[in-house]
């Protein structure tokens, strides 16, 4: 569903100079360099539920208040379990879950952070589930049960528990080529933060938390949406890197339902860069389609135009090829039985993950060809963090 909730356009787009201490500060001197934002594409759940435990947390009550201000009713559940989300078929279950937002308390396992190679030192979650309809969805087969979007009410406790992990990272903070990022915390493994922000306010609070955290740390999240105006005035102090997931037109237009247009995502990247944020591209999933050089060349031309003339640009790229597991393929075919997404094991190479799980990737020669082309055609100002 696409609605305009009346968010005013920013009067100017801030630039990114530095003060005497080296911190980035926000001004409005370069407003003319960024295009005005288009009306935001925002998800409106058909059903919002809250567990009893969510009412014990201040942030849970804040989320409920935001939701009710948007004219949505919050249904209080009788127990802390989510039930009644399954339909008669896989498609019915998918439809019911994807239109539901649940305000819950995070399970204890979510509070024990795990490394998240190759993106960041640590993964933490403020939500689980995504309202988009990407036919290659990375969450398929990774999360158990119906794909309902769960928003965590105990945000303040989650953010408060991060300090004990600072300086202890092993994935990025010990690599010489990424030492400047400090201890990195990834917050978008199991959700798209920007898709939920108008309902929760969670990620603005996270950006504020990292901005006020006087330590060598960085918050990282990625999105397929463009509704960034609520972040332009945040005192982030350069400690949040927002990456935009982009793809060439045949992939984005066919397989990424319910998301913002790629052009709008790139315009949002520009606005955040002008506001002093480190920014990034997550080009994923890369697919060797017919005429893929032409299609991805057009995408990279859009990227180059979006970052042209940006002062002090800090731009990274994460390059991720398409892969799938037997479990994710089964789930995706249940969700999207008529998908045209290529998942042919005969055209792939079998690979075993860290814990022995099977996944199907492109053959070695194809991977090498794709990698060479992308690393040779990205804008010179773009730093590649990893290829996988």
N, C-alpha and C positions, 0 to 999 in steps of 0.2 A: 504494500500500500504506500502511496506517495502523498504526503501532506505538507503544507506550509504552515508551520506553527507560529509565524509572525516574528521570527528572530530578526532584529534590525541589522542592516548591513553596517559594518564597521565604518566610521567616518574617515579613517585613513588606515593604511597598512604600514606597520612599524618597520623600521630598519634595524640594523644589527651592529651598531658601533660598540666600543668597549670603554669602560671607565678606567680609572688609574690603576685599579687592582687587577685589571684584565678580565673582569666579569662582563658579559654581554648585557647591555642595557637597552630598553625599549624606547624608541622615539617614533615620530610619524613623518620623517622627512622624505621618504621614498614612496609615498602612496601611489604616485602615478605609474610606478613600474609593475604593478600587479593588476590583473583584470578583476573587475568586481565579481563577487561570488554569485553563482546561480542559486536559485531556491534549493534548499537542502532536501535531499532524499532521506526520509526518516521512517524507520520501522515503527508501526503501531501494533502492538500485540492485541489479539482478540480476547485473550484471557490473561489476567495477572493474579497470581496466587502468592501467599506468604505463609511460611511455616510459623508455628507459635514461637520458636526460638528467635526468629528474625525480629520480633517485637521487643526483644531484650537489648537490642543494639541501636545506638543513636543513628548510625548511618542507615540501617534498615528502615527506621522511621522517616528519615529524610527521603529515601527512595520512594516510600509509599506516598509521602506528601507530594513529590514531583509528579508521580503517576496520576494521582487524583486531581492535581491542578490541570492536567491534560484531558480531564474528563473520563478517565478510565477508573473502573471500580476494582478495588483490591479485595480478593476473596481470601479470608483467613481459613487456613486448613485446620483440621482437628488434630493432626499429628505432624511430626517433622518429616514424614515420608511423603514423597510425591507419588500419587496413585491416580488411576482413572485416565491415563494418557494413551492407552492402547486402543486401537480401532480393530475392525474386523480383518483388515489387510495391512500389509506393510505400508502401502501408500496412505491409508487412512491414519495410521499411527504417526507417520511422518508429518502429515498435514496438521494434525492436532498438536503435536509437540512443537513444530516450527512456529506456530502462532501463539505459543504460551511463554510467558516470562514468569519465573518463580524467584521470589526473594527468600533466600535461605542462608544458613550459616555454613561456612566452609568446613569440610571434613578435616579431621586432624592431619590426615596425610598431605593435604594441601599446604599445611603450615611448615612442613619439613621440606625445605627447598632442595631441588635436585639440579645438577649441572645440565645445561641445555646446549650441547655442542651441535653445530659450530657457531651458533648465534651469540651466546652470552654465558657468563659465569653461572648465573642462577636463573631459574624459572620460578615466578610466583604468579598467582592467579587472583583476579578480582571478579572474575565471572567464568562461566563454562557454557559453551554453546554459542551459536551464531545464527542470526536471522536471515542471512543471505542464502542463496540457492545455487551455489557453485557445484556443477556436476562432477568435478574432480575433488570434492571436499576432503581436506586433510583430516578432518575429525571422524570421517567414516571409518569404523573399525577401531578407533582409538578410545572413544568414550562408550560406556556401557549404557544400555537402555535407550528409550526414545530420545531424539535430539532436542529436548526442551532447553531453553536458555535459562541458566541459573545465575542469578546475581547475588554476590556475597554481601550480607548485611554487616559482617564483622570487619569491614574495611579498616577501621582505625587500629584494630588489633593486628591485622595482617601487615599494614605499613609499619607499625611499631616493632614488629618482630624482625624486620630486615636488617637492622643495625648489626646484629651478631654475625651476619654473613659478610660484612664489608671487609675487604682485604684478604678474604679467604678463597677467592676464585682461582680456578685452575684452567678454565677454558680460554678466556681472552686476556685477563689481566696479567698473565705471566708470559704473553707473547709480545716480543719486542715491537712487532709491527702494529699492535693494537694497545700498547701500554698507555697511550694517551687517553683511552676511554675509561680507565680506572676499573673498579669492580662493576660489572654490568649485570642488570636485572631485566629479564625479558618478561613482559606482561601480556603477550598476545598469542601464546601458544594454543590456547583452547577457546579463543573468542576473537571477535573484531571489536576493539574498544570503542571506536567512533560510531559504530552502528548502535551502541547502547547509551552513549553519553547523554543524550537529551532526556533519557529516562532515569539515569542514575547519578550523574555528576561524579562518578567514581574516578575517572581518569584525570579530570581536572584536579581533584584533590591529590591524586598521586603525583602529578606534575608539580603541584605546589609543595608537596612533601619533599620531593627530591631537590627542588629549588632552594628550600630552606635548610637542607641537609648539608652542612659544611664539611664535606668529605669528598674524596676522589671516587665518585660513583656516577653511574649513568642509568637512567630508566630508558627502556627501549620498547616500542610497540609499533605494530604495522597494521595497515587498514586498506580497505577497498572503498572507503567513503571519503567525503570531501567537506564535511560540516565542521570546519576548524575555527570558526570565528570566535568561539568561546575560549580559545587558547591563546589568542594573539596578545592579550594583556597580562598573561600570567608571568610572574617573576620566576622564570624557569632557570635562569643563570647558566644556560647551556648544558644542563644536566639531563635533558630528555632528548633523545633522538627519535623522531617520528619518521617511519618509512612507509611508503605507499606501494602497495602491491599492484603491479601493472603488467599488461600483456599485450600482444599484438591484436589487431582488430578481430581476426577470425576466432581467436580463443575468447577474448573478453566479451564479444557480442553473442557468441553461441553458448558459452558455458558458465557465465558469471551472472546469473539472474539475481535481481533485487539489489544490485550494487550501483554506485555512482559511475558515470561515464569516465573512461580513462582520462579524457581531456580535463574533466573537472578535478580528478585526483591530482593531476599535474599542476593545475592552477592552485590547488590547495597547498601543494608542496612549496610552490613559489611564495605564497603568502606566509607560511610558517618560516621559510628561510629568511624572508625580509624581517620577520619578528625575532630573528636571532637564533632560531632553533637549528641544531644540527639535523640534517634530513637525510633520507635515504630512499633507494629504490629496492624493492623486492621483486625481481623479474621472475615470475613463477606462475604456473609451471611452464617451463620452456618446452616447446614441442616442435619437432622437425616436420612441420606440415609441408605440403607442396608449396613451393615458392617461399619458404620460410625466411630466406634472406631478405626478400623484398618486404615482407610483412613486418619483420622485426626491424628492418632498416627504417621503415616509416615510423615505428614506435620510438626508436632512438632519435630520429629527427624531431619528434614532438618533445622528447626529453630535453634535447639541446636547446630548443626554443624556449622551454619553460624556465631553464636556469640561466639563460643569456643575461649578462649584465648584473648578476647578483653579486653584491660586495661581500667579501668574507665568506663565500660559500663553503660549507662543510658537507659534502655529498658523498655517500657511500652506495655500493651496490652489492646485493646478495643474489646470486644466480643459482636457481634451483630447477633442475629438470624434472619432468613428470615421471612419477613412479607409482606403483600400487602394490598392495599385498593381496593374497587370496581373500582375506577377510574384508578388506576395504572394497574390493571388486564386488563381492557378494552384496554388501550393504548398499553400495551405490546403484547397482542394478535393481535392487528392491525399491530404492527411492526414485530412480530415474530409469524406468524400464525401456524407454525409447531413446536413450542417450546415444549420441554419435561419437562419444568419447572413445578413443582407441585404447583398448585394454586387452591386446592380443599377446598372450605369452609367447607365441611362436616368433613374434617380432622383437622380443626382448631378451635380456640376459638375466639369468637367475642370480640373485645376490643374497647373502646372509648378513643380517644386521648384527649389532653388538651382542645381542642375547640370543642369536641363532634364528631370529625371525626371518622368513623368506619375503623378499620384495623383488619386483620385476622392474628393471631399469633398461635404458637404451644400450645397445651394443657399444663396445669400447670405441670403435672407429667413429660412430655417430657422436658419442660424447666428446671425443677429442675435437672433432670438426666444429661442433657447437661452441665448445669452450674457446677455441682459437678465434672464432668469428666474433663472439661477444666481447672478449677482452680486447680485441683490436678495434672495435667500433663504438665503444662507450665514449662519452665526452671525456676529454683529457682531464677535466676537473674532478672526475669521479674515481673514487678509490674502491676497488673490489675487495670485499671482506672475505668472501669464500665462494667456491663453486661446488655444487654437489649434484 
